[in-house]
Amino acid sequence: MAKRQGNNLRRYAVVGAEQRLLELAKEAAGIFAMFPELRAPGRGFMAAARGGRTGQPAAEGAPRRRRRKMSAEARKRISDAQKARWARQRAAGGSKKK
């Protein structure tokens, strides 16, 4: 019986959390309507949640993205696959240049 009651409580908690998120979304929409500059990259509460600086202009406050390093083997695999794809397209006569 305790497990069934726990499931009901969780379901009610989810419904309550969902309602609160809807209220917050409406409130955020109102704030963004008054202050559209908060939507700029690197600004606002989302930047703060990601570790960005909120008081800085967008160019300075935007966190730097790190590039993924691809091994030479991975680049070669992708290159070979793309060349094979192009060869199949040429063989099928799918050349559609304007």
C-alpha atoms as one frame of an Amber mdcrd trajectory, in Angstrom:
protein
   0.000   0.000   0.000   2.879   2.385   0.773   4.338   1.965  -2.711   1.008
   2.865  -4.348   0.725   5.978  -2.184   4.289   6.974  -3.129   3.398   6.715
  -6.827   0.399   8.979  -6.323   2.479  11.516  -4.427   5.064  11.549  -7.182
   2.385  12.004  -9.826   0.905  14.941  -7.885   4.379  16.420  -7.433   5.009
  16.192 -11.183   1.703  17.919 -11.945   2.521  20.650  -9.415   6.014  21.127
 -10.824   4.584  21.303 -14.336   2.145  24.035 -13.294   4.911  26.007 -11.602
   7.079  25.796 -14.727   4.178  27.141 -16.792   3.812  30.064 -14.363   7.548
  30.757 -14.561   7.463  30.627 -18.372   4.672  33.231 -18.438   6.605  35.431
 -16.021   9.802  35.071 -18.080   7.901  35.977 -21.261   6.748  39.181 -19.597
  10.266  40.046 -18.478  11.707  39.331 -21.938   9.007  41.554 -23.448  10.132
  44.423 -21.211  13.849  43.752 -21.659  14.474  42.150 -25.085  18.238  42.633
 -24.724  18.202  39.768 -22.214  17.801  37.387 -25.162  21.267  38.277 -26.485
  23.795  35.418 -26.386  25.812  35.379 -23.187  23.225  37.379 -21.232  20.498
  36.545 -18.762  19.847  33.659 -16.444  20.719  30.899 -18.915  24.248  32.266
 -19.316  24.575  32.409 -15.539  23.420  28.801 -15.291  26.119  27.796 -17.817
  28.780  29.769 -15.967  28.778  32.867 -18.164  29.056  36.421 -16.843  25.728
  38.264 -16.835  26.951  41.843 -16.375  29.193  41.858 -19.446  28.294  42.683
 -23.049  27.381  39.670 -25.142  30.734  39.511 -26.970  32.799  39.413 -23.788
  30.440  37.333 -21.665  29.856  34.543 -24.147  31.662  31.387 -23.067  34.235
  30.112 -25.563  33.383  26.927 -27.361  35.978  24.219 -27.471  36.472  22.403
 -30.744  36.422  18.660 -30.780  39.615  17.051 -31.944  39.142  14.460 -34.643
  41.804  11.846 -35.156  43.458  11.432 -38.546  41.856   7.999 -38.782  38.386
   9.458 -38.216  38.961  12.182 -40.819  40.103   9.545 -43.340  37.028   7.369
 -42.656  34.717  10.329 -43.202  36.607  11.366 -46.339  36.459   7.857 -47.814
  32.752   7.533 -47.018  31.971  10.898 -48.643  34.009  10.046 -51.752  32.145
   6.735 -52.043  28.824   8.592 -51.715  29.794  11.029 -54.464  30.881   8.150
 -56.687  27.510   6.428 -56.205  25.698   9.660 -57.062  27.773  10.154 -60.219
  27.183   6.533 -61.255  23.436   6.954 -60.750  23.449  10.050 -62.955  22.202
  12.279 -60.160  24.204  15.304 -61.261  21.767  18.211 -60.820  23.810  21.352
 -61.362  22.083  24.641 -62.123
